[in-house]
């Protein structure tokens, strides 16, 4: 019985093994038949690379199809989500690429490589559903990191460092709050992992990797801020209302600043933008060698005053520019200009403890004080001395007003002399000079005296003479040329008036002669008429006499007859 049981199991085993062998042989045979019926470099039916179907394609055909697909995705927009908000970036922005060669090789490998069991399973799977291989996407790490970094204000919740307020000469501690920031390096690698392993071409939102940021400054640390390290004041009491407003506004934006060890401070970033919405008014500012009206004019006095307080606290100045022209509220080389984004005052806290900056405007006086932990010896004194190296007198420039009368002169009021100066840092210990080092040097442009000359009425030759005199820069020569032109024009006017007067006189005399001639003519005509009238009158009178005589004779005869009748 034992033997029979053994033989039964043995025959069953042989039968099973035979079937398996036959199956494998049939699979192998079938596969070989399939391989023989198609070229080895044709991708199996039902294979996709990402969303691109590459069934029955050669390697070159598949590469072309995938290349076209990847190129068409340049305008695909991804949403990169941070702690605070999100930003948009296109595939082109991040320089998205795909390893097309590797992807096509993976596709070709389906049912073509591996052991028989793997290849058989892939063949069976393809009958029920497609097989997708990865596209091997990758973004350019540097470009993507730059995009994220440039948008950190939109993505991050910034930590608010602990700070202080100063009231009635006493500091009060104000605790900070934690922030959440994007870890740029981890986020870039996370984007590539997502695109390579998870992205299906439809869900374009990617959550960036973030980390919690602790605020700077503990209460114990800030409690040490109590020593006055540096202080400086300037006078702005003569400023117009707009300028005074700007000085006070910019000062208030800096007041209360805490600078931790290693921190760098930018005055421009702290007080800009220079707009009315940000509290600034219109006042004078330097531009192209002239004083012009500008929103925010006067903030350079704030930068200058702070500069002098900072250098006395002996913090490191990392950027400082002097004005293009000299200013009147500090000595040469003691100023600091602010102009757009290219002229800024920046400094760094190189001390081992935080510093607090206090800004005050009161009674037309601007003051900055720097508080911290004093580590300098009490017998050490720091001061700064200005030295003028050379000066350049302002030039004279002439402008011409063709609508103003010849001889009218007006001068600009913003003339400045040019100047080269140095600022020296002097250190004394117990009143004795220990060092005197050049701290900075500054060159200031001169601004010309601009004289506007009225030239209305000047002839071309006179204008040429005036401009020739102006080229010398000698105002007296210009005035002489203008006076000569004016005198010549006045003489011409006088001569023209006299000529006109003489012409009028001649015309009057001619008119009188003509009138006399006409009168004489009229008189002769009248005389002739009178003679004719007299002759006619005489003839009439003679005729009347003859008629009268005849009548008288007739009357005599009649009387005689009448007298006879009366008798």
C-alpha positions as CSV (number, residue, x, y, z in Angstrom):
1,X,0.0,0.0,0.0
2,X,2.8,2.3,0.8
3,X,4.4,1.6,-2.5
4,X,1.2,2.1,-4.4
5,X,0.6,5.5,-2.7
6,X,4.1,6.5,-3.6
7,X,3.7,5.5,-7.2
8,X,0.3,7.3,-7.4
9,X,1.9,10.6,-6.2
10,X,4.9,10.0,-8.4
11,X,2.7,9.6,-11.5
12,X,0.7,12.7,-10.5
13,X,4.0,14.7,-10.2
14,X,5.2,13.5,-13.6
15,X,1.9,14.4,-15.1
16,X,2.0,17.9,-13.5
17,X,5.6,18.4,-14.5
18,X,4.8,17.3,-18.0
19,X,2.0,19.7,-18.3
20,X,4.2,22.5,-17.0
21,X,6.9,21.6,-19.4
22,X,4.5,21.4,-22.3
23,X,3.1,24.8,-21.3
24,X,6.5,26.4,-21.0
25,X,7.5,24.9,-24.3
26,X,4.3,26.2,-25.9
27,X,4.9,29.7,-24.4
28,X,8.5,29.7,-25.5
29,X,7.5,28.4,-28.9
30,X,4.7,30.9,-29.1
31,X,6.9,33.8,-28.1
32,X,9.6,32.7,-30.6
33,X,7.0,32.6,-33.3
34,X,5.8,36.1,-32.2
35,X,9.4,37.3,-32.2
36,X,10.0,35.9,-35.5
37,X,6.9,37.6,-36.9
38,X,7.9,41.1,-35.9
39,X,11.2,42.9,-35.7
40,X,12.8,42.9,-32.3
41,X,12.9,46.7,-32.2
42,X,9.1,47.2,-32.3
43,X,7.4,48.1,-29.0
44,X,4.7,45.8,-27.8
45,X,1.1,46.5,-28.5
46,X,-0.6,48.4,-25.6
47,X,2.5,50.1,-24.2
48,X,2.4,53.8,-23.3
49,X,5.1,56.3,-22.3
50,X,3.2,58.5,-19.9
51,X,0.2,59.6,-21.9
52,X,1.8,58.8,-25.3
53,X,0.8,55.5,-26.9
54,X,3.9,53.9,-28.6
55,X,2.3,50.6,-29.6
56,X,4.2,48.8,-32.5
57,X,6.6,51.7,-32.9
58,X,10.3,51.5,-33.5
59,X,12.7,53.2,-31.2
60,X,13.0,56.2,-33.5
61,X,9.3,56.5,-34.0
62,X,8.7,56.4,-30.3
63,X,11.3,59.0,-29.6
64,X,9.8,61.3,-32.2
65,X,6.3,60.9,-30.7
66,X,7.5,61.5,-27.2
67,X,9.6,64.5,-28.2
68,X,6.6,66.1,-29.8
69,X,4.5,65.5,-26.7
70,X,7.1,67.0,-24.4
71,X,7.6,70.1,-26.6
72,X,3.8,70.6,-26.6
73,X,3.9,70.9,-22.8
74,X,5.9,74.1,-22.6
75,X,2.8,76.2,-21.8
76,X,1.4,73.8,-19.2
77,X,1.1,75.7,-15.9
78,X,1.8,74.3,-12.5
79,X,0.6,75.6,-9.2
80,X,3.4,75.6,-6.5
81,X,1.7,75.8,-3.1
82,X,3.5,77.2,-0.1
83,X,2.5,78.0,3.5
84,X,1.0,81.4,2.8
85,X,-0.1,81.2,-0.8
86,X,0.8,79.8,-4.2
87,X,2.5,80.8,-7.4
88,X,2.1,79.8,-11.1
89,X,5.0,78.5,-13.1
90,X,4.9,77.0,-16.6
91,X,6.9,73.9,-17.7
92,X,8.9,76.3,-19.9
93,X,9.7,78.5,-16.8
94,X,11.1,75.6,-15.0
95,X,12.8,74.1,-18.1
96,X,10.9,70.8,-17.8
97,X,12.6,68.1,-19.8
98,X,12.1,64.3,-20.2
99,X,14.8,61.6,-20.6
100,X,13.3,60.4,-23.9
101,X,16.0,57.8,-24.6
102,X,15.5,56.2,-21.2
103,X,11.7,56.2,-21.5
104,X,11.7,54.6,-24.9
105,X,14.2,52.0,-23.7
106,X,11.8,51.2,-20.9
107,X,8.9,50.9,-23.3
108,X,10.9,48.6,-25.6
109,X,11.8,46.4,-22.7
110,X,8.2,45.4,-22.1
111,X,7.8,41.7,-23.2
112,X,11.3,42.0,-24.8
113,X,13.7,41.6,-21.9
114,X,13.8,39.8,-18.6
115,X,13.2,36.1,-17.8
116,X,10.5,34.1,-19.4
117,X,8.1,34.4,-16.4
118,X,8.3,38.3,-16.4
119,X,7.9,38.5,-20.1
120,X,5.0,36.1,-20.0
121,X,3.3,38.0,-17.2
122,X,3.7,41.3,-19.2
123,X,2.1,39.7,-22.3
124,X,-0.8,38.5,-20.2
125,X,-1.3,41.9,-18.6
126,X,-1.3,43.7,-21.9
127,X,-4.4,41.7,-22.9
128,X,-6.4,43.2,-20.1
129,X,-5.0,46.8,-19.8
130,X,-2.2,49.0,-21.2
131,X,1.2,49.1,-19.5
132,X,2.5,52.6,-18.8
133,X,6.2,53.4,-18.3
134,X,7.5,56.6,-16.8
135,X,8.3,59.7,-18.9
136,X,11.4,60.5,-16.8
137,X,10.4,64.1,-16.3
138,X,12.8,66.6,-14.6
139,X,12.9,70.3,-14.0
140,X,16.0,72.4,-14.1
141,X,17.0,72.7,-10.4
142,X,18.6,76.1,-10.5
143,X,15.9,77.8,-12.5
144,X,13.1,76.3,-10.4
145,X,14.9,77.2,-7.2
146,X,15.2,80.8,-8.5
147,X,11.5,81.0,-9.2
148,X,10.6,79.8,-5.7
149,X,13.2,82.2,-4.1
150,X,11.9,85.1,-6.1
151,X,8.4,84.5,-4.8
152,X,9.2,83.7,-1.2
153,X,7.0,86.6,0.1
154,X,4.0,85.1,-1.6
155,X,4.8,81.6,-0.4
156,X,6.1,82.1,3.1
157,X,4.6,83.1,6.4
158,X,7.5,85.2,7.8
159,X,8.5,84.8,11.4
160,X,8.0,88.1,13.3
161,X,11.1,88.6,15.4
162,X,10.8,89.7,19.0
163,X,11.2,93.4,19.4
164,X,11.2,96.3,21.8
165,X,9.2,99.5,22.2
166,X,10.7,102.6,23.9
167,X,8.4,104.7,26.0
168,X,9.5,107.4,28.4
169,X,13.1,106.2,28.1
170,X,12.3,102.6,29.1
171,X,12.3,99.5,26.8
172,X,9.3,97.2,26.7
173,X,9.7,93.6,25.4
174,X,7.3,92.5,22.6
175,X,7.5,88.7,21.8
176,X,7.7,87.5,18.2
177,X,5.7,84.8,16.3
178,X,6.8,81.7,14.4
179,X,6.8,81.5,10.7
180,X,6.6,78.9,8.0
181,X,9.0,79.0,5.0
182,X,9.5,76.9,1.9
183,X,12.6,74.7,2.0
184,X,13.8,75.5,-1.5
185,X,16.3,72.6,-2.0
186,X,13.9,69.9,-0.7
187,X,11.0,71.4,-2.7
188,X,13.0,71.2,-6.0
189,X,13.8,67.6,-5.4
190,X,10.2,67.0,-4.3
191,X,8.9,68.5,-7.6
192,X,11.1,66.1,-9.6
193,X,10.0,63.1,-7.5
194,X,6.3,64.1,-8.1
195,X,6.8,64.5,-11.9
196,X,8.7,61.3,-12.3
197,X,6.5,59.1,-10.0
198,X,3.1,60.5,-9.5
199,X,2.2,63.1,-12.2
200,X,-0.4,61.8,-14.7
201,X,-0.5,64.9,-16.8
202,X,-3.7,66.3,-15.2
203,X,-3.1,67.2,-11.5
204,X,-0.8,70.2,-11.8
205,X,-0.8,71.4,-8.2
206,X,2.4,70.6,-6.2
207,X,2.8,71.2,-2.5
208,X,6.2,72.5,-1.6
209,X,8.2,71.3,1.4
210,X,8.0,73.8,4.3
211,X,9.5,74.1,7.7
212,X,8.8,76.2,10.8
213,X,11.0,79.2,11.5
214,X,11.5,80.4,15.0
215,X,11.5,84.2,15.7
216,X,14.7,85.9,16.7
217,X,15.2,87.4,20.1
218,X,14.4,86.2,23.6
219,X,13.4,88.4,26.4
220,X,16.6,87.8,28.2
221,X,18.6,88.6,25.1
222,X,16.8,91.9,24.4
223,X,16.9,92.9,28.0
224,X,20.6,93.6,27.5
225,X,19.9,96.5,25.1
226,X,20.3,99.6,27.2
227,X,23.6,101.3,26.3
228,X,23.8,104.3,23.9
229,X,26.4,103.3,21.3
230,X,26.0,106.2,18.8
231,X,23.9,109.4,18.3
232,X,23.6,112.2,15.7
233,X,21.3,115.1,15.0
234,X,20.6,117.4,12.1
235,X,18.4,120.5,11.7
236,X,15.6,120.6,9.2
237,X,13.6,123.5,10.8
238,X,14.0,125.7,7.6
239,X,12.4,123.0,5.4
240,X,9.1,123.7,3.6
241,X,6.0,121.7,4.8
242,X,6.4,119.0,2.2
243,X,10.1,118.3,3.0
244,X,9.4,118.4,6.8
245,X,6.6,115.8,6.2
246,X,9.0,113.5,4.3
247,X,11.7,113.7,7.0
248,X,9.3,112.8,9.8
249,X,7.6,110.0,7.7
250,X,10.9,108.3,6.8
251,X,12.2,108.7,10.3
252,X,9.1,107.0,11.7
253,X,9.6,104.0,9.3
254,X,13.1,103.4,10.7
255,X,12.3,104.0,14.4
256,X,12.1,100.9,16.5
257,X,14.3,98.7,14.2
258,X,16.1,95.9,15.9
259,X,19.2,94.6,14.1
260,X,20.3,91.1,15.3
261,X,24.0,90.0,14.9
262,X,24.8,89.5,11.3
263,X,21.7,91.3,10.0
264,X,22.0,93.9,7.3
265,X,19.7,96.9,7.1
266,X,18.7,98.8,3.9
267,X,17.4,102.3,4.3
268,X,15.8,102.3,0.9
269,X,13.9,99.1,1.6
270,X,12.8,100.4,5.0
271,X,11.4,103.8,3.8
272,X,10.3,103.2,0.1
273,X,8.2,103.4,-2.0
274,X,8.2,107.2,-2.3
275,X,4.5,107.7,-3.0
276,X,1.8,109.9,-1.6
277,X,0.0,106.7,-0.5
278,X,3.1,105.8,1.6
279,X,2.9,109.2,3.4
280,X,5.3,111.3,1.3
281,X,4.8,114.8,-0.1
282,X,6.4,116.9,-2.8
283,X,9.7,118.6,-2.0
284,X,13.0,119.5,-3.6
285,X,15.5,116.8,-4.7
286,X,18.6,116.6,-6.7
287,X,18.3,115.4,-10.3
288,X,20.8,115.9,-13.2
289,X,22.6,118.7,-11.5
290,X,19.4,120.6,-10.6
291,X,17.0,120.9,-7.8
292,X,13.6,119.5,-8.9
293,X,10.3,118.9,-7.1
294,X,9.8,115.3,-6.4
295,X,7.6,113.0,-4.1
296,X,9.8,112.1,-1.2
297,X,12.3,114.9,-1.5
298,X,14.3,115.4,1.7
299,X,14.6,111.7,2.7
300,X,18.4,111.9,2.1
301,X,18.7,114.0,5.3
302,X,17.2,111.0,7.2
303,X,19.8,108.6,5.6
304,X,22.6,111.1,6.3
305,X,21.6,111.5,10.0
306,X,21.3,107.8,10.5
307,X,24.7,107.2,8.7
308,X,26.4,109.5,11.2
309,X,24.8,107.7,14.2
310,X,25.7,104.3,12.8
311,X,29.4,105.1,12.2
312,X,29.7,106.4,15.8
313,X,28.2,103.1,17.0
314,X,30.9,101.5,14.8
315,X,28.7,99.2,12.9
316,X,29.9,98.1,9.4
317,X,28.8,100.3,6.5
318,X,28.3,98.0,3.5
319,X,26.9,100.6,1.0
320,X,27.1,104.4,1.1
321,X,27.0,107.0,-1.7
322,X,27.5,110.7,-1.3
323,X,25.2,113.2,-3.0
324,X,25.9,114.3,-6.5
325,X,26.1,117.9,-5.2
326,X,27.0,119.2,-1.8
327,X,24.3,119.5,1.0
328,X,24.1,122.1,3.7
329,X,23.0,120.1,6.7
330,X,26.3,118.2,7.3
331,X,29.9,118.8,6.4
332,X,31.3,117.3,3.2
333,X,31.8,113.5,3.2
334,X,29.4,113.1,6.1
335,X,26.3,112.6,3.9
336,X,24.5,109.5,2.5
337,X,22.3,109.7,-0.5
338,X,19.2,107.7,-1.5
339,X,18.3,107.5,-5.2
340,X,16.1,104.8,-6.7
341,X,17.5,101.4,-6.2
342,X,21.1,102.2,-7.2
343,X,22.0,104.5,-4.3
344,X,21.3,103.1,-0.9
345,X,22.6,103.2,2.7
346,X,23.2,99.8,4.0
347,X,24.9,98.6,7.2
348,X,25.4,95.4,9.1
349,X,25.4,94.6,12.8
350,X,28.8,93.1,13.4
351,X,28.5,93.1,17.1
352,X,27.7,90.1,19.3
353,X,24.4,91.5,20.6
354,X,21.3,93.1,19.0
355,X,21.0,96.8,18.5
356,X,18.0,99.0,18.6
357,X,17.6,102.1,16.4
358,X,15.5,105.0,17.7
359,X,14.5,107.9,15.4
360,X,13.0,111.2,16.7
361,X,11.8,114.3,15.0
362,X,11.0,117.2,17.3
363,X,11.2,121.0,16.9
364,X,12.7,120.8,13.5
365,X,15.6,118.5,14.8
366,X,16.1,115.0,13.5
367,X,17.9,112.6,15.8
368,X,18.9,108.9,15.6
369,X,20.2,106.9,18.5
370,X,21.7,103.4,18.4
371,X,21.3,101.3,21.6
372,X,23.0,98.0,22.4
373,X,25.5,96.4,24.7
374,X,28.6,98.6,25.1
375,X,31.8,96.7,25.0
376,X,34.2,99.5,24.2
377,X,36.4,101.0,26.9
378,X,35.0,104.0,28.6
379,X,38.2,106.0,28.0
380,X,38.0,105.4,24.3
381,X,36.5,108.2,22.1
382,X,35.5,108.1,18.4
383,X,35.1,111.2,16.3
384,X,34.9,112.1,12.6
385,X,36.6,115.0,10.8
386,X,35.8,116.4,7.4
387,X,38.6,117.7,5.2
388,X,38.0,119.6,1.9
389,X,40.7,118.6,-0.7
390,X,39.7,120.8,-3.6
391,X,36.9,123.0,-4.9
392,X,35.6,123.8,-8.3
393,X,33.7,127.1,-8.9
394,X,30.4,126.7,-10.7
395,X,30.4,127.4,-14.4
396,X,28.0,129.9,-16.0
397,X,25.6,128.6,-18.6
398,X,23.3,130.6,-20.8
399,X,19.8,129.8,-22.0
400,X,17.8,131.8,-24.5
401,X,14.1,132.8,-24.1
402,X,12.8,133.7,-27.5
403,X,9.5,135.0,-26.0
404,X,11.2,137.4,-23.6
405,X,12.2,141.0,-24.6
406,X,15.8,141.5,-25.7
407,X,17.9,142.5,-22.6
408,X,15.9,140.7,-20.0
409,X,18.2,138.6,-17.7
410,X,17.3,136.0,-14.9
411,X,19.5,133.7,-12.9
412,X,18.9,130.2,-11.3
413,X,19.1,129.9,-7.5
414,X,20.4,126.3,-7.2
415,X,24.1,127.0,-8.0
416,X,26.6,124.7,-6.2
417,X,30.4,124.6,-6.2
418,X,32.2,121.3,-7.0
419,X,34.1,119.8,-4.1
420,X,36.4,116.8,-3.2
421,X,36.5,115.8,0.4
422,X,37.6,113.1,2.8
423,X,36.2,111.9,6.1
424,X,38.7,110.9,8.8
425,X,37.9,108.6,11.7
426,X,39.8,109.7,14.8
427,X,40.2,107.4,17.8
428,X,41.4,108.8,21.1
429,X,42.2,107.1,24.4
430,X,42.3,109.2,27.5
431,X,42.2,112.2,25.2
432,X,45.3,111.2,23.2
433,X,45.0,110.4,19.4
434,X,45.6,106.7,18.9
435,X,44.7,106.6,15.2
436,X,43.5,108.8,12.3
437,X,42.3,106.8,9.3
438,X,40.6,107.8,6.1
439,X,37.0,106.6,6.4
440,X,35.6,107.7,3.0
441,X,36.2,110.1,0.2
442,X,33.6,111.9,-1.8
443,X,33.4,114.0,-5.0
444,X,30.6,116.5,-5.5
445,X,29.7,118.0,-8.8
446,X,29.3,121.7,-9.4
447,X,26.0,122.9,-10.7
448,X,26.2,125.9,-13.1
449,X,24.8,129.3,-12.7
450,X,22.1,129.3,-15.4
451,X,21.4,132.7,-16.9
452,X,18.3,133.1,-19.1
453,X,18.6,135.8,-21.7
454,X,15.7,137.3,-23.5
455,X,16.3,137.5,-27.2
456,X,12.9,138.3,-28.7
457,X,13.5,140.8,-31.5
458,X,17.2,140.0,-32.1
459,X,18.2,139.4,-35.7
460,X,20.0,136.3,-36.7
461,X,23.4,138.1,-36.8
462,X,22.7,139.6,-33.3
463,X,21.8,136.2,-31.9
464,X,25.0,134.8,-33.3
465,X,27.0,137.5,-31.6
466,X,25.2,136.9,-28.3
467,X,25.8,133.1,-28.5
468,X,29.5,133.7,-29.4
469,X,29.9,135.8,-26.3
470,X,28.0,133.2,-24.2
471,X,30.5,130.5,-25.3
472,X,33.2,132.4,-23.3
473,X,31.2,132.0,-20.1
474,X,31.7,135.7,-19.4
475,X,28.4,137.3,-18.3
476,X,29.8,140.8,-19.0
477,X,30.5,139.9,-22.6
478,X,27.0,138.6,-23.0
479,X,25.5,141.7,-21.5
480,X,27.6,143.8,-23.8
481,X,26.5,141.9,-26.8
482,X,22.9,142.2,-25.8
483,X,23.3,145.9,-25.0
484,X,24.8,146.5,-28.5
485,X,22.0,144.5,-30.1
486,X,19.4,146.4,-28.1
487,X,21.0,149.8,-28.9
488,X,21.2,148.9,-32.6
489,X,17.5,147.9,-32.6
490,X,16.6,151.1,-30.7
491,X,18.6,153.2,-33.2
492,X,16.8,151.4,-36.0
493,X,13.5,152.1,-34.4
494,X,14.4,155.8,-33.9
495,X,15.6,156.1,-37.5
496,X,12.4,154.4,-38.7
497,X,10.4,156.8,-36.5
498,X,12.2,159.8,-37.9
499,X,11.9,158.6,-41.4
500,X,8.2,158.0,-40.8
501,X,7.9,161.5,-39.4
502,X,9.6,163.0,-42.4
503,X,7.5,161.0,-44.8
504,X,4.4,162.2,-42.9
505,X,5.6,165.8,-43.2
506,X,6.3,165.5,-46.9
507,X,2.9,164.0,-47.4
508,X,1.3,166.8,-45.4
509,X,3.1,169.4,-47.5
510,X,2.2,167.7,-50.7
511,X,-1.4,167.6,-49.5
512,X,-1.3,171.3,-48.7
513,X,0.1,172.1,-52.1
514,X,-2.5,170.0,-53.7
515,X,-5.2,171.7,-51.7
516,X,-3.8,175.1,-52.6
517,X,-3.7,174.1,-56.2
518,X,-7.3,172.9,-56.1
519,X,-8.3,176.1,-54.2
520,X,-6.7,178.3,-56.9
521,X,-8.3,176.3,-59.6
522,X,-11.6,176.6,-57.8
523,X,-11.1,180.4,-57.4
524,X,-10.4,180.8,-61.1
525,X,-13.4,178.8,-61.9
526,X,-15.5,180.9,-59.5
527,X,-14.1,184.1,-61.0
528,X,-15.0,183.0,-64.5
529,X,-18.4,182.1,-63.3
530,X,-18.8,185.4,-61.5
531,X,-17.9,187.3,-64.7
532,X,-20.3,185.3,-66.7
533,X,-23.0,185.9,-64.2
534,X,-22.2,189.7,-64.2
535,X,-22.4,189.8,-68.0
536,X,-25.6,188.1,-68.0
537,X,-26.9,190.4,-65.3
538,X,-25.8,193.5,-67.3
539,X,-27.6,192.3,-70.4
540,X,-30.7,191.6,-68.5
541,X,-30.6,195.1,-67.0
542,X,-30.2,196.8,-70.4
543,X,-33.1,195.0,-71.8
544,X,-35.2,196.0,-68.9
545,X,-34.3,199.7,-69.5
546,X,-35.4,199.6,-73.2
547,X,-38.7,198.0,-72.3
548,X,-39.3,200.6,-69.6
549,X,-38.8,203.4,-72.1
550,X,-41.4,202.1,-74.4
551,X,-43.9,201.7,-71.7
552,X,-43.4,205.2,-70.6
553,X,-44.2,206.6,-74.2
554,X,-47.4,204.5,-74.4
555,X,-48.6,205.9,-71.1
556,X,-48.2,209.5,-72.2
557,X,-50.6,209.1,-75.2
558,X,-53.2,207.5,-73.0
559,X,-53.2,210.5,-70.6
560,X,-53.9,212.9,-73.2
561,X,-56.9,211.0,-74.3
562,X,-58.1,210.6,-70.8
563,X,-57.8,214.3,-70.1
564,X,-60.1,215.2,-73.1
565,X,-62.7,212.9,-71.7
566,X,-62.9,214.6,-68.4
567,X,-63.7,217.8,-69.8
